[in-house]
Amino acid sequence: MKYYIIAGEASGDLHGSNLIKALKKHDSQATIRCWGGDLMHEAGGELAKHYKDMAFMGFIEVVKNLSSIFKNISFCKQDISKFKPDVVIFIDFSGFNLRIAKWAHQQKLRTNYYISPQVWASRAGRVEKIKKYINQMYVILPFEKEFYKKYQYPVEFVGHPLLDAISNREKLSSEQFRQENGLHPEKPIIALLPGSRKQEVQKMLGVMLTTVPHFSEYQFVIAGAPSLENDFYAQFTTNQSVHFVSNQTYSLLENSHSALVTSGTATLETALFKVPQVVCYKGNWVSYQIAKRIITLDYISLVNLIMGKEVVKELIQGDLTPENLKIELGKLLDPVNRNRVLAAYDVLEEKLGGTGASDKTATLIIEKL
């Protein structure tokens, strides 16, 4: 079979790579062309476009880059037509993917969606487009099946692919990780996960680093995103207490005591590694004002959304100040608070349904073909 997969960011590249491996495992004749990143390419996908060329964040940034976005849409349609896939598989990245899905549906192509757009957070009207243009949806969050049920749209809950990614990772001993990255052999680590897009990192790291002077008994380590050059981070590591690791987020989390994390998939990754965290978010003012009016959720982190209550502290926009961040990070160092968070993390992991999401999704896609 021929599979065309479209992912538009680092997390999609990770989950797309595991899906590619599973498709090839169950379909030895699989030919796969994709939009994604290095991981999807290494897994055996022929890369049509790298997600680095599509990483526009926020309403203002999207408007500024409309010309590039429309060129990418046009190229994608031409590329799919040339490839003639048996199925087009979309991974999150809804702004782009739903446009392609509409076109693919008109071309009588089979369409599958793996990792639902966050229609439960805002613009629920997109569900009607999904019902019309997507033949099958595979969801990864436990509450999504019930959400779609309200719209009479049956979906498959396959579990969360992060459990697979974490389970299948290459492991380093703590001693080896610290030694290879020039870290103090004993000082506990506070991980800084500022995001994967340049403008996001620039906004978040500045305020995160204000906590460094207040916690001298810890070493702070920035998780470098694979989508950004290492040189970009040099401006943030002039303090000797601040270190940097590139493309080693899982090893970093495995060795961390606490973390400051930009809202996104990383909040769930941090929880699954059992690291207490403060969730941070500060966007472009105009983008935030627009988002605030269309997002209908009580929380922004996946941890709190899945649990239906505040498990981790969220500091959003005006609340994300150096003083508040210092106070909340200090709370994570208290054993009572830590134990409360860690107990909730265990419940969270149970809710996610266990490993095997990639394999289950691949099997279902192939069966339906």
C-alpha positions as CSV (number, residue, x, y, z in Angstrom):
1,M,0.0,0.0,0.0
2,K,1.0,3.6,-0.5
3,Y,0.7,6.0,2.5
4,Y,1.0,9.8,2.5
5,I,1.5,11.2,6.0
6,I,1.4,14.9,7.0
7,A,2.8,16.1,10.3
8,G,3.8,19.7,10.9
9,E,5.9,19.9,14.1
10,A,8.4,18.1,16.3
11,S,5.8,16.1,18.3
12,G,4.1,15.0,15.1
13,D,7.4,14.0,13.7
14,L,8.0,11.8,16.7
15,H,4.6,10.1,16.6
16,G,4.7,9.9,12.8
17,S,8.0,8.1,13.0
18,N,6.5,5.4,15.3
19,L,3.5,5.1,13.0
20,I,5.7,4.6,10.0
21,K,7.6,1.8,11.8
22,A,4.3,0.1,12.7
23,L,3.0,0.4,9.2
24,K,6.1,-1.1,7.8
25,K,5.9,-3.9,10.4
26,H,2.4,-4.9,9.3
27,D,2.7,-4.1,5.6
28,S,6.0,-5.2,4.2
29,Q,5.1,-3.6,0.8
30,A,4.4,-0.2,2.4
31,T,5.6,2.9,0.5
32,I,5.5,6.0,2.5
33,R,5.9,9.7,1.6
34,C,5.6,12.3,4.2
35,W,5.7,15.8,5.6
36,G,7.5,15.7,8.9
37,G,11.1,15.7,10.1
38,D,14.3,13.7,10.6
39,L,12.6,11.0,12.7
40,M,10.0,10.2,10.1
41,H,12.7,10.1,7.4
42,E,14.9,7.8,9.5
43,A,11.9,5.5,10.1
44,G,11.6,5.0,6.3
45,G,9.4,7.8,5.1
46,E,10.4,9.7,1.9
47,L,10.4,13.3,3.0
48,A,8.4,15.7,0.8
49,K,8.7,18.8,3.1
50,H,10.4,19.3,6.5
51,Y,8.3,20.7,9.3
52,K,10.9,23.4,10.0
53,D,9.6,25.1,6.9
54,M,6.1,25.3,8.4
55,A,6.6,26.2,12.0
56,F,4.4,29.4,12.3
57,M,3.0,30.0,15.8
58,G,0.1,32.2,16.7
59,F,-2.5,34.3,14.8
60,I,-0.1,37.2,13.9
61,E,2.7,34.9,12.8
62,V,0.3,32.9,10.6
63,V,-1.0,36.1,8.9
64,K,2.6,37.3,8.3
65,N,3.4,34.1,6.5
66,L,0.3,33.5,4.5
67,S,2.1,33.5,1.2
68,S,4.4,30.7,2.3
69,I,1.5,28.7,3.8
70,F,-0.5,28.9,0.5
71,K,2.5,27.8,-1.5
72,N,2.9,24.8,0.8
73,I,-0.8,23.9,0.4
74,S,-0.5,24.1,-3.4
75,F,2.7,22.0,-3.4
76,C,1.1,19.4,-1.1
77,K,-1.9,18.9,-3.4
78,Q,0.4,18.5,-6.4
79,D,2.6,16.1,-4.5
80,I,-0.2,13.9,-3.3
81,S,-1.7,13.8,-6.9
82,K,1.7,12.7,-8.2
83,F,2.2,10.0,-5.5
84,K,-1.3,8.6,-5.8
85,P,-1.6,7.2,-2.2
86,D,-4.1,4.6,-1.0
87,V,-4.7,6.7,2.1
88,V,-3.7,10.2,3.3
89,I,-3.0,10.2,7.1
90,F,-3.1,13.5,8.9
91,I,-1.3,14.1,12.3
92,D,-2.7,17.0,14.3
93,F,-1.6,20.3,12.6
94,S,-5.2,21.2,11.9
95,G,-5.0,24.6,10.2
96,F,-3.0,23.0,7.3
97,N,-4.4,19.5,7.4
98,L,-8.1,20.2,7.3
99,R,-7.5,22.3,4.1
100,I,-5.8,19.3,2.5
101,A,-8.4,16.9,3.9
102,K,-11.2,18.9,2.1
103,W,-9.3,18.7,-1.2
104,A,-8.4,15.0,-0.7
105,H,-12.0,14.2,0.0
106,Q,-13.0,15.9,-3.3
107,Q,-10.4,13.8,-5.1
108,K,-12.1,10.6,-3.7
109,L,-9.0,9.8,-1.6
110,R,-9.3,7.9,1.6
111,T,-8.5,10.1,4.6
112,N,-7.5,9.1,8.1
113,Y,-6.6,11.4,11.1
114,Y,-4.2,10.2,13.8
115,I,-4.1,12.6,16.8
116,S,-7.2,14.8,16.7
117,P,-7.0,18.5,16.3
118,Q,-7.9,20.2,19.6
119,V,-11.5,20.9,18.6
120,W,-12.6,20.3,22.2
121,A,-10.6,23.3,23.1
122,S,-11.8,25.9,20.6
123,R,-13.8,26.2,17.4
124,A,-15.8,23.0,17.9
125,G,-17.5,23.8,14.5
126,R,-14.5,22.1,12.9
127,V,-16.0,18.8,13.9
128,E,-18.5,19.1,11.0
129,K,-15.5,19.4,8.6
130,I,-13.9,16.4,10.2
131,K,-17.1,14.3,9.9
132,K,-17.4,15.4,6.2
133,Y,-13.8,15.0,5.1
134,I,-12.2,12.3,7.4
135,N,-13.1,8.6,6.9
136,Q,-11.7,7.6,10.3
137,M,-10.3,9.4,13.3
138,Y,-7.9,7.8,15.8
139,V,-7.8,9.7,19.1
140,I,-5.1,9.5,21.8
141,L,-6.8,11.3,24.8
142,P,-9.3,9.4,26.9
143,F,-11.9,12.2,26.9
144,E,-11.9,12.7,23.1
145,K,-14.1,9.6,22.4
146,E,-16.9,11.0,24.5
147,F,-16.4,14.5,23.0
148,Y,-16.9,13.2,19.4
149,K,-19.8,11.0,20.6
150,K,-21.8,14.2,21.3
151,Y,-21.5,14.9,17.6
152,Q,-22.5,11.4,16.4
153,Y,-19.0,10.8,15.0
154,P,-17.5,7.4,16.1
155,V,-13.8,7.5,16.7
156,E,-11.2,4.9,17.8
157,F,-9.3,5.6,21.1
158,V,-5.9,4.0,20.6
159,G,-4.0,5.1,23.7
160,H,-1.3,7.8,23.8
161,P,1.8,7.3,21.6
162,L,4.0,9.1,24.1
163,L,3.9,5.9,26.1
164,D,5.4,4.1,23.1
165,A,8.0,6.8,22.5
166,I,9.1,6.7,26.1
167,S,9.1,3.0,26.4
168,N,11.2,2.6,23.2
169,R,13.8,5.3,24.0
170,E,17.5,4.7,24.2
171,K,18.5,4.9,27.9
172,L,21.7,6.4,29.4
173,S,22.8,6.0,32.9
174,S,22.6,9.1,35.1
175,E,26.4,9.1,35.4
176,Q,26.9,8.8,31.6
177,F,24.3,11.5,30.9
178,R,25.8,14.0,33.3
179,Q,29.4,13.2,32.2
180,E,28.7,13.5,28.5
181,N,27.0,16.9,29.0
182,G,29.5,18.4,31.4
183,L,27.0,18.4,34.3
184,H,27.8,18.4,38.0
185,P,27.8,14.7,39.0
186,E,25.6,15.2,42.1
187,K,23.7,18.5,41.9
188,P,20.0,18.0,41.3
189,I,18.7,19.2,37.9
190,I,15.9,21.6,37.1
191,A,15.0,21.1,33.5
192,L,13.9,24.1,31.3
193,L,11.7,23.1,28.4
194,P,11.0,26.4,26.6
195,G,9.3,25.0,23.4
196,S,10.4,24.1,19.9
197,R,9.9,27.4,17.9
198,K,12.4,30.2,18.0
199,Q,9.9,33.0,18.9
200,E,8.4,30.8,21.6
201,V,11.9,30.0,23.1
202,Q,12.9,33.6,23.1
203,K,9.7,34.6,25.1
204,M,9.9,31.7,27.6
205,L,13.5,31.2,28.4
206,G,14.1,34.8,29.5
207,V,11.6,34.5,32.3
208,M,12.5,30.9,33.2
209,L,16.1,31.9,33.7
210,T,15.2,34.6,36.3
211,T,14.8,31.7,38.8
212,V,18.4,30.6,38.5
213,P,19.9,32.9,41.2
214,H,17.3,31.8,43.8
215,F,18.1,28.1,43.6
216,S,21.9,27.9,43.7
217,E,21.9,24.4,45.1
218,Y,20.5,23.2,41.7
219,Q,21.8,23.1,38.2
220,F,19.5,24.3,35.4
221,V,19.6,22.5,32.0
222,I,17.9,23.8,28.9
223,A,16.4,21.2,26.6
224,G,17.3,22.2,23.0
225,A,14.7,21.4,20.4
226,P,15.7,19.5,17.2
227,S,14.1,22.2,15.1
228,L,16.6,24.8,16.2
229,E,20.3,25.2,15.8
230,N,22.5,24.8,18.9
231,D,24.1,28.2,18.3
232,F,20.8,29.9,18.9
233,Y,20.9,28.8,22.6
234,A,24.3,30.3,23.3
235,Q,22.7,33.7,24.3
236,F,21.0,31.9,27.2
237,T,23.9,29.9,28.6
238,T,26.3,32.7,29.7
239,N,25.6,31.9,33.4
240,Q,27.8,29.0,34.6
241,S,24.8,27.5,36.5
242,V,22.9,27.1,33.2
243,H,23.7,24.2,30.9
244,F,22.3,23.0,27.5
245,V,21.6,19.6,26.0
246,S,20.5,19.1,22.4
247,N,17.9,16.7,21.3
248,Q,18.1,14.8,24.6
249,T,14.9,15.8,26.3
250,Y,13.9,12.3,27.5
251,S,17.4,11.7,29.1
252,L,17.2,15.1,30.7
253,L,13.7,14.5,32.2
254,E,14.8,11.1,33.4
255,N,17.5,12.8,35.5
256,S,15.5,15.9,36.6
257,H,14.2,16.8,40.0
258,S,11.8,19.5,38.8
259,A,11.0,21.3,35.6
260,L,9.7,24.6,34.1
261,V,7.8,23.7,30.9
262,T,6.1,25.6,28.1
263,S,2.6,24.5,27.6
264,G,2.2,21.8,25.0
265,T,3.0,18.1,24.6
266,A,6.1,18.6,26.8
267,T,3.8,18.9,29.9
268,L,2.6,15.4,29.4
269,E,6.1,14.1,28.6
270,T,7.3,15.6,31.9
271,A,4.5,14.1,33.8
272,L,5.1,10.6,32.4
273,F,8.7,10.9,33.5
274,K,7.3,11.7,37.0
275,V,8.9,15.1,37.2
276,P,6.9,17.8,39.1
277,Q,6.6,20.9,36.9
278,V,5.3,24.5,36.6
279,V,3.6,25.0,33.2
280,C,4.4,28.3,31.5
281,Y,2.8,30.2,28.7
282,K,3.2,33.7,27.3
283,G,2.2,34.5,23.7
284,N,2.0,37.5,21.5
285,W,-0.4,39.9,23.2
286,V,-2.8,40.1,20.2
287,S,-2.7,36.4,19.6
288,Y,-3.4,35.8,23.3
289,Q,-6.4,38.1,23.4
290,I,-7.9,36.3,20.4
291,A,-7.2,32.9,21.8
292,K,-8.7,33.8,25.2
293,R,-12.0,34.6,23.5
294,I,-12.2,31.3,21.5
295,I,-10.7,28.8,23.9
296,T,-13.3,27.3,26.2
297,L,-11.1,25.3,28.6
298,D,-10.4,25.6,32.3
299,Y,-6.8,24.6,31.8
300,I,-4.2,24.7,29.1
301,S,-1.9,21.8,30.1
302,L,-2.7,18.3,29.0
303,V,-2.0,17.0,32.5
304,N,-4.7,19.1,34.0
305,L,-7.1,18.6,31.1
306,I,-6.9,14.8,31.3
307,M,-7.2,14.8,35.1
308,G,-10.0,17.3,35.1
309,K,-8.4,19.3,37.9
310,E,-5.3,21.3,38.8
311,V,-2.5,18.9,39.3
312,V,0.3,21.2,38.1
313,K,0.4,24.9,38.4
314,E,-0.2,26.9,35.3
315,L,1.3,30.4,35.0
316,I,-0.3,32.1,31.9
317,Q,0.4,35.4,30.2
318,G,0.3,38.1,33.0
319,D,0.7,35.5,35.7
320,L,4.0,34.4,34.3
321,T,6.3,36.7,36.3
322,P,9.7,36.1,37.8
323,E,8.2,36.4,41.3
324,N,5.4,33.9,40.7
325,L,7.7,31.5,38.9
326,K,10.2,31.6,41.9
327,I,7.3,30.9,44.3
328,E,5.8,28.0,42.4
329,L,9.2,26.4,41.7
330,G,10.0,26.6,45.4
331,K,6.8,24.8,46.1
332,L,7.9,21.9,44.0
333,L,10.9,21.4,46.2
334,D,8.6,20.7,49.2
335,P,8.3,16.9,49.8
336,V,4.5,17.1,50.6
337,N,3.7,19.0,47.3
338,R,6.0,16.7,45.3
339,N,4.3,13.6,46.7
340,R,0.8,15.0,45.8
341,V,1.9,15.7,42.2
342,L,3.6,12.3,41.8
343,A,0.5,10.4,43.1
344,A,-1.6,12.2,40.5
345,Y,0.9,11.4,37.8
346,D,0.4,7.7,38.5
347,V,-3.4,8.1,38.0
348,L,-2.8,10.1,34.8
349,E,-0.7,7.3,33.3
350,E,-3.4,4.7,33.9
351,K,-6.0,7.0,32.1
352,L,-3.8,7.0,29.0
353,G,-4.5,3.4,28.2
354,G,-1.1,1.7,28.1
355,T,1.5,1.3,25.3
356,G,0.8,0.2,21.7
357,A,-0.9,3.2,20.2
358,S,1.2,3.3,17.1
359,D,0.8,-0.5,16.5
360,K,-2.9,-0.4,17.1
361,T,-3.4,2.6,14.8
362,A,-1.3,1.0,12.0
363,T,-3.3,-2.3,12.2
364,L,-6.6,-0.5,12.1
365,I,-5.6,1.7,9.1
366,I,-4.4,-1.4,7.1
367,E,-7.5,-3.4,8.0
368,K,-9.8,-0.7,6.8
369,L,-7.8,-0.4,3.5
